[in-house]
Amino acid sequence: MLIPAINVAIAPALVLLLNGFLLGLVVLAIPLHHRGVRRFRDHLRYAWRNRSFVTGYGITSILILAVPFTPLRLVTIPVVMVGAVLLYHRIERAKPLGDLQIPAVQT
């Protein structure tokens, strides 16, 4: 990363990816907490397993919240939080059947 032109192009993209993941992790904390996931380590593990969903949602939220119009933020912040709940439900629906915890049948 010693070439200045490459740094200017790559650094904002990396910052957006990292901040997108972190914002996704933060907004997913509420639905995870309501589902009984209490520890930060478990939140991080859940977000890392679903990092494409979490990062995509976080980047989208950052871009929407970056609009410098205050009345718009009064609407978008609650929408981002409601979207996190919908994201959680979408992640849970997208799990393959192999991830389900099905109890063994006793005979």
A tleap script that builds the chain and sets N, CA, C and O, in Angstrom:
source leaprc.protein.ff14SB
mol = sequence {
  NMET LEU ILE PRO ALA ILE ASN VAL ALA ILE
  ALA PRO ALA LEU VAL LEU LEU LEU ASN GLY
  PHE LEU LEU GLY LEU VAL VAL LEU ALA ILE
  PRO LEU HIE HIE ARG GLY VAL ARG ARG PHE
  ARG ASP HIE LEU ARG TYR ALA TRP ARG ASN
  ARG SER PHE VAL THR GLY TYR GLY ILE THR
  SER ILE LEU ILE LEU ALA VAL PRO PHE THR
  PRO LEU ARG LEU VAL THR ILE PRO VAL VAL
  MET VAL GLY ALA VAL LEU LEU TYR HIE ARG
  ILE GLU ARG ALA LYS PRO LEU GLY ASP LEU
  GLN ILE PRO ALA VAL GLN CTHR
}
set mol.1.N position { 0.810 -1.185 0.000 }
set mol.1.CA position { 0.000 0.000 0.000 }
set mol.1.C position { 0.863 1.263 0.000 }
set mol.1.O position { 0.529 2.255 0.649 }
set mol.2.N position { 1.945 1.215 -0.715 }
set mol.2.CA position { 2.820 2.379 -0.772 }
set mol.2.C position { 2.561 3.256 -1.981 }
set mol.2.O position { 3.166 4.321 -2.108 }
set mol.3.N position { 1.682 2.837 -2.867 }
set mol.3.CA position { 1.387 3.628 -4.055 }
set mol.3.C position { 0.220 4.564 -3.727 }
set mol.3.O position { -0.874 4.091 -3.422 }
set mol.4.N position { 0.433 5.875 -3.784 }
set mol.4.CA position { -0.606 6.815 -3.353 }
set mol.4.C position { -1.926 6.700 -4.103 }
set mol.4.O position { -2.982 6.825 -3.483 }
set mol.5.N position { -1.908 6.472 -5.385 }
set mol.5.CA position { -3.161 6.397 -6.144 }
set mol.5.C position { -4.009 5.205 -5.717 }
set mol.5.O position { -5.237 5.286 -5.685 }
set mol.6.N position { -3.353 4.109 -5.392 }
set mol.6.CA position { -4.084 2.915 -4.955 }
set mol.6.C position { -4.648 3.129 -3.549 }
set mol.6.O position { -5.762 2.697 -3.253 }
set mol.7.N position { -3.884 3.791 -2.690 }
set mol.7.CA position { -4.376 4.068 -1.333 }
set mol.7.C position { -5.643 4.908 -1.354 }
set mol.7.O position { -6.576 4.658 -0.590 }
set mol.8.N position { -5.673 5.897 -2.225 }
set mol.8.CA position { -6.837 6.778 -2.308 }
set mol.8.C position { -8.065 6.000 -2.763 }
set mol.8.O position { -9.181 6.315 -2.350 }
set mol.9.N position { -7.878 5.007 -3.594 }
set mol.9.CA position { -9.006 4.227 -4.099 }
set mol.9.C position { -9.427 3.125 -3.135 }
set mol.9.O position { -10.620 2.872 -2.967 }
set mol.10.N position { -8.471 2.475 -2.508 }
set mol.10.CA position { -8.776 1.296 -1.683 }
set mol.10.C position { -9.187 1.674 -0.263 }
set mol.10.O position { -10.068 1.031 0.307 }
set mol.11.N position { -8.578 2.688 0.313 }
set mol.11.CA position { -8.860 3.034 1.708 }
set mol.11.C position { -10.339 3.339 1.963 }
set mol.11.O position { -10.892 2.798 2.921 }
set mol.12.N position { -11.012 4.177 1.161 }
set mol.12.CA position { -12.432 4.425 1.425 }
set mol.12.C position { -13.287 3.158 1.295 }
set mol.12.O position { -14.251 2.976 2.039 }
set mol.13.N position { -12.930 2.292 0.354 }
set mol.13.CA position { -13.689 1.047 0.196 }
set mol.13.C position { -13.525 0.148 1.421 }
set mol.13.O position { -14.496 -0.448 1.886 }
set mol.14.N position { -12.311 0.050 1.939 }
set mol.14.CA position { -12.081 -0.763 3.136 }
set mol.14.C position { -12.775 -0.168 4.360 }
set mol.14.O position { -13.331 -0.893 5.185 }
set mol.15.N position { -12.735 1.150 4.466 }
set mol.15.CA position { -13.415 1.822 5.579 }
set mol.15.C position { -14.920 1.589 5.500 }
set mol.15.O position { -15.565 1.337 6.517 }
set mol.16.N position { -15.477 1.671 4.303 }
set mol.16.CA position { -16.906 1.442 4.122 }
set mol.16.C position { -17.276 -0.003 4.456 }
set mol.16.O position { -18.312 -0.245 5.075 }
set mol.17.N position { -16.446 -0.960 4.057 }
set mol.17.CA position { -16.708 -2.365 4.398 }
set mol.17.C position { -16.668 -2.597 5.901 }
set mol.17.O position { -17.569 -3.223 6.459 }
set mol.18.N position { -15.626 -2.094 6.559 }
set mol.18.CA position { -15.499 -2.297 8.002 }
set mol.18.C position { -16.629 -1.607 8.756 }
set mol.18.O position { -17.242 -2.205 9.641 }
set mol.19.N position { -16.905 -0.360 8.414 }
set mol.19.CA position { -17.977 0.361 9.104 }
set mol.19.C position { -19.340 -0.233 8.797 }
set mol.19.O position { -20.226 -0.225 9.651 }
set mol.20.N position { -19.519 -0.750 7.581 }
set mol.20.CA position { -20.769 -1.419 7.248 }
set mol.20.C position { -20.983 -2.648 8.108 }
set mol.20.O position { -22.086 -2.884 8.602 }
set mol.21.N position { -19.930 -3.430 8.289 }
set mol.21.CA position { -20.044 -4.610 9.151 }
set mol.21.C position { -20.340 -4.201 10.594 }
set mol.21.O position { -21.191 -4.798 11.252 }
set mol.22.N position { -19.634 -3.184 11.078 }
set mol.22.CA position { -19.834 -2.754 12.469 }
set mol.22.C position { -21.228 -2.177 12.693 }
set mol.22.O position { -21.850 -2.450 13.720 }
set mol.23.N position { -21.726 -1.385 11.748 }
set mol.23.CA position { -23.082 -0.853 11.896 }
set mol.23.C position { -24.109 -1.979 11.837 }
set mol.23.O position { -25.084 -1.977 12.589 }
set mol.24.N position { -23.889 -2.937 10.943 }
set mol.24.CA position { -24.777 -4.098 10.886 }
set mol.24.C position { -24.769 -4.875 12.190 }
set mol.24.O position { -25.813 -5.341 12.646 }
set mol.25.N position { -23.592 -5.018 12.794 }
set mol.25.CA position { -23.483 -5.700 14.085 }
set mol.25.C position { -24.243 -4.938 15.167 }
set mol.25.O position { -24.933 -5.544 15.988 }
set mol.26.N position { -24.119 -3.629 15.170 }
set mol.26.CA position { -24.781 -2.814 16.194 }
set mol.26.C position { -26.308 -2.882 16.062 }
set mol.26.O position { -27.009 -3.050 17.060 }
set mol.27.N position { -26.817 -2.752 14.844 }
set mol.27.CA position { -28.269 -2.748 14.707 }
set mol.27.C position { -28.865 -4.142 14.877 }
set mol.27.O position { -30.040 -4.264 15.222 }
set mol.28.N position { -28.080 -5.199 14.641 }
set mol.28.CA position { -28.581 -6.550 14.883 }
set mol.28.C position { -28.591 -6.912 16.359 }
set mol.28.O position { -29.173 -7.927 16.741 }
set mol.29.N position { -27.957 -6.100 17.191 }
set mol.29.CA position { -27.897 -6.415 18.616 }
set mol.29.C position { -29.283 -6.457 19.251 }
set mol.29.O position { -29.527 -7.269 20.143 }
set mol.30.N position { -30.188 -5.597 18.804 }
set mol.30.CA position { -31.522 -5.551 19.409 }
set mol.30.C position { -32.328 -6.810 19.109 }
set mol.30.O position { -32.839 -7.423 20.046 }
set mol.31.N position { -32.470 -7.232 17.841 }
set mol.31.CA position { -33.220 -8.474 17.619 }
set mol.31.C position { -32.525 -9.698 18.199 }
set mol.31.O position { -33.198 -10.628 18.642 }
set mol.32.N position { -31.199 -9.721 18.209 }
set mol.32.CA position { -30.504 -10.857 18.818 }
set mol.32.C position { -30.738 -10.902 20.320 }
set mol.32.O position { -30.928 -11.976 20.892 }
set mol.33.N position { -30.724 -9.744 20.954 }
set mol.33.CA position { -30.962 -9.687 22.395 }
set mol.33.C position { -32.365 -10.190 22.726 }
set mol.33.O position { -32.554 -10.887 23.724 }
set mol.34.N position { -33.337 -9.847 21.907 }
set mol.34.CA position { -34.706 -10.304 22.141 }
set mol.34.C position { -34.855 -11.801 21.914 }
set mol.34.O position { -35.792 -12.412 22.428 }
set mol.35.N position { -33.947 -12.397 21.152 }
set mol.35.CA position { -33.973 -13.841 20.915 }
set mol.35.C position { -33.127 -14.611 21.919 }
set mol.35.O position { -32.983 -15.829 21.806 }
set mol.36.N position { -32.571 -13.913 22.897 }
set mol.36.CA position { -31.837 -14.594 23.960 }
set mol.36.C position { -30.331 -14.626 23.774 }
set mol.36.O position { -29.637 -15.268 24.563 }
set mol.37.N position { -29.807 -13.962 22.769 }
set mol.37.CA position { -28.363 -13.895 22.568 }
set mol.37.C position { -27.873 -12.681 23.343 }
set mol.37.O position { -28.091 -11.545 22.922 }
set mol.38.N position { -27.221 -12.911 24.459 }
set mol.38.CA position { -26.892 -11.820 25.378 }
set mol.38.C position { -25.451 -11.333 25.269 }
set mol.38.O position { -25.197 -10.135 25.398 }
set mol.39.N position { -24.519 -12.226 25.039 }
set mol.39.CA position { -23.111 -11.843 25.088 }
set mol.39.C position { -22.643 -11.252 23.769 }
set mol.39.O position { -23.125 -11.631 22.701 }
set mol.40.N position { -21.696 -10.315 23.849 }
set mol.40.CA position { -21.154 -9.671 22.655 }
set mol.40.C position { -20.455 -10.690 21.762 }
set mol.40.O position { -20.535 -10.610 20.536 }
set mol.41.N position { -19.779 -11.632 22.372 }
set mol.41.CA position { -19.077 -12.653 21.596 }
set mol.41.C position { -20.054 -13.439 20.720 }
set mol.41.O position { -19.744 -13.756 19.571 }
set mol.42.N position { -21.231 -13.751 21.262 }
set mol.42.CA position { -22.246 -14.470 20.488 }
set mol.42.C position { -22.826 -13.588 19.384 }
set mol.42.O position { -23.128 -14.076 18.295 }
set mol.43.N position { -22.983 -12.300 19.657 }
set mol.43.CA position { -23.448 -11.353 18.626 }
set mol.43.C position { -22.438 -11.322 17.478 }
set mol.43.O position { -22.802 -11.393 16.304 }
set mol.44.N position { -21.169 -11.216 17.846 }
set mol.44.CA position { -20.113 -11.150 16.844 }
set mol.44.C position { -20.045 -12.442 16.040 }
set mol.44.O position { -19.860 -12.405 14.823 }
set mol.45.N position { -20.192 -13.575 16.704 }
set mol.45.CA position { -20.170 -14.865 16.009 }
set mol.45.C position { -21.327 -14.965 15.016 }
set mol.45.O position { -21.138 -15.417 13.887 }
set mol.46.N position { -22.507 -14.550 15.426 }
set mol.46.CA position { -23.684 -14.579 14.549 }
set mol.46.C position { -23.481 -13.664 13.344 }
set mol.46.O position { -23.771 -14.044 12.209 }
set mol.47.N position { -22.979 -12.457 13.601 }
set mol.47.CA position { -22.759 -11.505 12.510 }
set mol.47.C position { -21.664 -11.998 11.564 }
set mol.47.O position { -21.763 -11.807 10.352 }
set mol.48.N position { -20.635 -12.624 12.102 }
set mol.48.CA position { -19.551 -13.103 11.251 }
set mol.48.C position { -20.015 -14.258 10.366 }
set mol.48.O position { -19.617 -14.349 9.205 }
set mol.49.N position { -20.849 -15.134 10.908 }
set mol.49.CA position { -21.387 -16.236 10.100 }
set mol.49.C position { -22.260 -15.715 8.962 }
set mol.49.O position { -22.349 -16.345 7.909 }
set mol.50.N position { -22.886 -14.599 9.165 }
set mol.50.CA position { -23.789 -14.004 8.164 }
set mol.50.C position { -23.231 -12.673 7.676 }
set mol.50.O position { -23.982 -11.720 7.468 }
set mol.51.N position { -21.927 -12.609 7.496 }
set mol.51.CA position { -21.269 -11.328 7.214 }
set mol.51.C position { -21.708 -10.694 5.905 }
set mol.51.O position { -21.688 -9.468 5.794 }
set mol.52.N position { -22.099 -11.471 4.920 }
set mol.52.CA position { -22.538 -10.841 3.672 }
set mol.52.C position { -23.854 -10.088 3.874 }
set mol.52.O position { -24.017 -8.976 3.371 }
set mol.53.N position { -24.800 -10.697 4.616 }
set mol.53.CA position { -26.055 -10.014 4.925 }
set mol.53.C position { -25.787 -8.768 5.773 }
set mol.53.O position { -26.282 -7.680 5.481 }
set mol.54.N position { -24.995 -8.955 6.824 }
set mol.54.CA position { -24.754 -7.884 7.797 }
set mol.54.C position { -23.989 -6.727 7.151 }
set mol.54.O position { -24.344 -5.565 7.352 }
set mol.55.N position { -22.958 -7.030 6.388 }
set mol.55.CA position { -22.166 -5.976 5.751 }
set mol.55.C position { -22.978 -5.241 4.687 }
set mol.55.O position { -22.913 -4.015 4.596 }
set mol.56.N position { -23.728 -5.968 3.895 }
set mol.56.CA position { -24.559 -5.327 2.876 }
set mol.56.C position { -25.595 -4.403 3.483 }
set mol.56.O position { -25.816 -3.294 2.997 }
set mol.57.N position { -26.229 -4.870 4.549 }
set mol.57.CA position { -27.222 -4.025 5.210 }
set mol.57.C position { -26.555 -2.816 5.868 }
set mol.57.O position { -27.085 -1.706 5.816 }
set mol.58.N position { -25.410 -3.032 6.477 }
set mol.58.CA position { -24.700 -1.927 7.122 }
set mol.58.C position { -24.238 -0.871 6.132 }
set mol.58.O position { -24.352 0.325 6.403 }
set mol.59.N position { -23.715 -1.299 4.985 }
set mol.59.CA position { -23.273 -0.339 3.964 }
set mol.59.C position { -24.460 0.454 3.434 }
set mol.59.O position { -24.378 1.670 3.262 }
set mol.60.N position { -25.556 -0.239 3.178 }
set mol.60.CA position { -26.752 0.463 2.706 }
set mol.60.C position { -27.230 1.481 3.738 }
set mol.60.O position { -27.601 2.602 3.390 }
set mol.61.N position { -27.219 1.084 5.003 }
set mol.61.CA position { -27.651 1.994 6.067 }
set mol.61.C position { -26.726 3.201 6.174 }
set mol.61.O position { -27.190 4.325 6.364 }
set mol.62.N position { -25.429 2.973 6.052 }
set mol.62.CA position { -24.477 4.089 6.117 }
set mol.62.C position { -24.737 5.076 4.984 }
set mol.62.O position { -24.744 6.289 5.194 }
set mol.63.N position { -24.951 4.547 3.787 }
set mol.63.CA position { -25.168 5.442 2.645 }
set mol.63.C position { -26.462 6.232 2.793 }
set mol.63.O position { -26.529 7.395 2.396 }
set mol.64.N position { -27.483 5.612 3.359 }
set mol.64.CA position { -28.742 6.329 3.574 }
set mol.64.C position { -28.586 7.369 4.684 }
set mol.64.O position { -29.071 8.494 4.561 }
set mol.65.N position { -27.908 6.987 5.769 }
set mol.65.CA position { -27.737 7.919 6.888 }
set mol.65.C position { -26.725 9.023 6.585 }
set mol.65.O position { -26.646 10.003 7.326 }
set mol.66.N position { -25.955 8.880 5.515 }
set mol.66.CA position { -24.955 9.892 5.171 }
set mol.66.C position { -25.573 11.108 4.488 }
set mol.66.O position { -24.893 12.115 4.292 }
set mol.67.N position { -26.831 11.031 4.130 }
set mol.67.CA position { -27.489 12.180 3.496 }
set mol.67.C position { -27.622 13.285 4.546 }
set mol.67.O position { -28.262 13.076 5.577 }
set mol.68.N position { -27.032 14.452 4.302 }
set mol.68.CA position { -27.002 15.504 5.320 }
set mol.68.C position { -28.283 16.344 5.373 }
set mol.68.O position { -28.246 17.557 5.167 }
set mol.69.N position { -29.384 15.706 5.642 }
set mol.69.CA position { -30.667 16.403 5.736 }
set mol.69.C position { -31.338 15.924 7.018 }
set mol.69.O position { -31.859 14.809 7.060 }
set mol.70.N position { -31.333 16.733 8.041 }
set mol.70.CA position { -31.761 16.337 9.382 }
set mol.70.C position { -33.180 15.790 9.455 }
set mol.70.O position { -33.377 14.767 10.111 }
set mol.71.N position { -34.183 16.402 8.828 }
set mol.71.CA position { -35.524 15.805 8.919 }
set mol.71.C position { -35.592 14.392 8.334 }
set mol.71.O position { -36.390 13.567 8.779 }
set mol.72.N position { -34.754 14.120 7.340 }
set mol.72.CA position { -34.716 12.776 6.774 }
set mol.72.C position { -34.166 11.771 7.783 }
set mol.72.O position { -34.617 10.626 7.820 }
set mol.73.N position { -33.219 12.176 8.585 }
set mol.73.CA position { -32.638 11.275 9.597 }
set mol.73.C position { -33.653 10.906 10.675 }
set mol.73.O position { -33.587 9.816 11.244 }
set mol.74.N position { -34.583 11.803 10.954 }
set mol.74.CA position { -35.612 11.482 11.944 }
set mol.74.C position { -36.467 10.315 11.493 }
set mol.74.O position { -37.042 9.606 12.320 }
set mol.75.N position { -36.553 10.115 10.212 }
set mol.75.CA position { -37.321 9.001 9.659 }
set mol.75.C position { -36.432 7.781 9.429 }
set mol.75.O position { -36.847 6.651 9.685 }
set mol.76.N position { -35.213 8.010 8.948 }
set mol.76.CA position { -34.382 6.880 8.538 }
set mol.76.C position { -33.810 6.089 9.705 }
set mol.76.O position { -33.601 4.883 9.569 }
set mol.77.N position { -33.551 6.712 10.835 }
set mol.77.CA position { -32.994 5.958 11.964 }
set mol.77.C position { -33.975 4.897 12.454 }
set mol.77.O position { -33.558 3.752 12.631 }
set mol.78.N position { -35.256 5.204 12.684 }
set mol.78.CA position { -36.179 4.124 13.041 }
set mol.78.C position { -36.353 3.092 11.933 }
set mol.78.O position { -36.534 1.907 12.212 }
set mol.79.N position { -36.299 3.531 10.683 }
set mol.79.CA position { -36.423 2.591 9.565 }
set mol.79.C position { -35.237 1.629 9.539 }
set mol.79.O position { -35.411 0.447 9.241 }
set mol.80.N position { -34.041 2.115 9.844 }
set mol.80.CA position { -32.864 1.254 9.895 }
set mol.80.C position { -33.017 0.220 11.017 }
set mol.80.O position { -32.639 -0.938 10.837 }
set mol.81.N position { -33.557 0.611 12.154 }
set mol.81.CA position { -33.731 -0.335 13.258 }
set mol.81.C position { -34.796 -1.385 12.927 }
set mol.81.O position { -34.616 -2.564 13.232 }
set mol.82.N position { -35.884 -0.974 12.316 }
set mol.82.CA position { -36.912 -1.936 11.898 }
set mol.82.C position { -36.345 -2.851 10.817 }
set mol.82.O position { -36.644 -4.045 10.788 }
set mol.83.N position { -35.538 -2.298 9.944 }
set mol.83.CA position { -34.892 -3.104 8.920 }
set mol.83.C position { -33.969 -4.158 9.504 }
set mol.83.O position { -33.810 -5.232 8.923 }
set mol.84.N position { -33.359 -3.866 10.645 }
set mol.84.CA position { -32.499 -4.857 11.298 }
set mol.84.C position { -33.313 -6.059 11.760 }
set mol.84.O position { -32.849 -7.196 11.669 }
set mol.85.N position { -34.512 -5.818 12.250 }
set mol.85.CA position { -35.381 -6.931 12.656 }
set mol.85.C position { -35.766 -7.753 11.435 }
set mol.85.O position { -35.761 -8.983 11.481 }
set mol.86.N position { -36.098 -7.072 10.344 }
set mol.86.CA position { -36.435 -7.784 9.109 }
set mol.86.C position { -35.227 -8.541 8.563 }
set mol.86.O position { -35.370 -9.636 8.019 }
set mol.87.N position { -34.039 -7.956 8.709 }
set mol.87.CA position { -32.823 -8.647 8.298 }
set mol.87.C position { -32.620 -9.918 9.107 }
set mol.87.O position { -32.264 -10.958 8.553 }
set mol.88.N position { -32.843 -9.842 10.406 }
set mol.88.CA position { -32.702 -11.029 11.253 }
set mol.88.C position { -33.647 -12.135 10.782 }
set mol.88.O position { -33.245 -13.294 10.676 }
set mol.89.N position { -34.885 -11.783 10.503 }
set mol.89.CA position { -35.844 -12.791 10.045 }
set mol.89.C position { -35.447 -13.351 8.675 }
set mol.89.O position { -35.632 -14.540 8.416 }
set mol.90.N position { -34.913 -12.518 7.816 }
set mol.90.CA position { -34.471 -13.001 6.506 }
set mol.90.C position { -33.288 -13.950 6.647 }
set mol.90.O position { -33.216 -14.958 5.944 }
set mol.91.N position { -32.362 -13.639 7.547 }
set mol.91.CA position { -31.221 -14.527 7.786 }
set mol.91.C position { -31.705 -15.874 8.299 }
set mol.91.O position { -31.232 -16.923 7.862 }
set mol.92.N position { -32.642 -15.836 9.222 }
set mol.92.CA position { -33.146 -17.094 9.791 }
set mol.92.C position { -33.881 -17.918 8.739 }
set mol.92.O position { -33.797 -19.146 8.758 }
set mol.93.N position { -34.596 -17.275 7.829 }
set mol.93.CA position { -35.289 -18.007 6.765 }
set mol.93.C position { -34.310 -18.564 5.742 }
set mol.93.O position { -34.593 -19.588 5.119 }
set mol.94.N position { -33.167 -17.914 5.554 }
set mol.94.CA position { -32.211 -18.324 4.533 }
set mol.94.C position { -31.312 -19.470 4.979 }
set mol.94.O position { -30.544 -19.992 4.172 }
set mol.95.N position { -31.388 -19.872 6.238 }
set mol.95.CA position { -30.541 -20.958 6.715 }
set mol.95.C position { -30.911 -22.252 6.003 }
set mol.95.O position { -32.093 -22.560 5.848 }
set mol.96.N position { -29.910 -23.009 5.571 }
set mol.96.CA position { -30.221 -24.297 4.963 }
set mol.96.C position { -30.739 -25.281 6.007 }
set mol.96.O position { -30.528 -25.100 7.206 }
set mol.97.N position { -31.412 -26.312 5.541 }
set mol.97.CA position { -32.006 -27.275 6.465 }
set mol.97.C position { -30.960 -27.982 7.323 }
set mol.97.O position { -31.282 -28.456 8.413 }
set mol.98.N position { -29.734 -28.061 6.861 }
set mol.98.CA position { -28.689 -28.722 7.640 }
set mol.98.C position { -28.335 -27.973 8.916 }
set mol.98.O position { -27.782 -28.568 9.841 }
set mol.99.N position { -28.642 -26.684 8.988 }
set mol.99.CA position { -28.321 -25.887 10.172 }
set mol.99.C position { -29.375 -25.994 11.256 }
set mol.99.O position { -29.144 -25.534 12.375 }
set mol.100.N position { -30.525 -26.586 10.964 }
set mol.100.CA position { -31.588 -26.669 11.948 }
set mol.100.C position { -31.237 -27.677 13.031 }
set mol.100.O position { -30.642 -28.721 12.763 }
set mol.101.N position { -31.608 -27.350 14.230 }
set mol.101.CA position { -31.403 -28.249 15.362 }
set mol.101.C position { -32.640 -29.097 15.535 }
set mol.101.O position { -33.575 -28.685 16.222 }
set mol.102.N position { -32.671 -30.260 14.936 }
set mol.102.CA position { -33.828 -31.141 15.025 }
set mol.102.C position { -33.546 -32.194 16.086 }
set mol.102.O position { -32.552 -32.913 15.989 }
set mol.103.N position { -34.398 -32.298 17.092 }
set mol.103.CA position { -34.144 -33.283 18.147 }
set mol.103.C position { -34.259 -34.695 17.596 }
set mol.103.O position { -35.047 -34.976 16.693 }
set mol.104.N position { -33.445 -35.576 18.172 }
set mol.104.CA position { -33.456 -36.969 17.743 }
set mol.104.C position { -34.722 -37.655 18.243 }
set mol.104.O position { -35.205 -37.366 19.338 }
set mol.105.N position { -35.252 -38.559 17.435 }
set mol.105.CA position { -36.459 -39.293 17.799 }
set mol.105.C position { -36.043 -40.488 18.649 }
set mol.105.O position { -35.177 -41.269 18.255 }
set mol.106.N position { -36.660 -40.622 19.804 }
set mol.106.CA position { -36.341 -41.757 20.681 }
set mol.106.C position { -37.303 -42.879 20.422 }
set mol.106.O position { -38.518 -42.680 20.421 }
set mol.107.N position { -36.765 -44.072 20.200 }
set mol.107.CA position { -37.630 -45.239 19.963 }
set mol.107.C position { -37.490 -46.257 21.065 }
set mol.107.O position { -38.143 -47.300 21.029 }
savepdb mol mol.pdb
quit
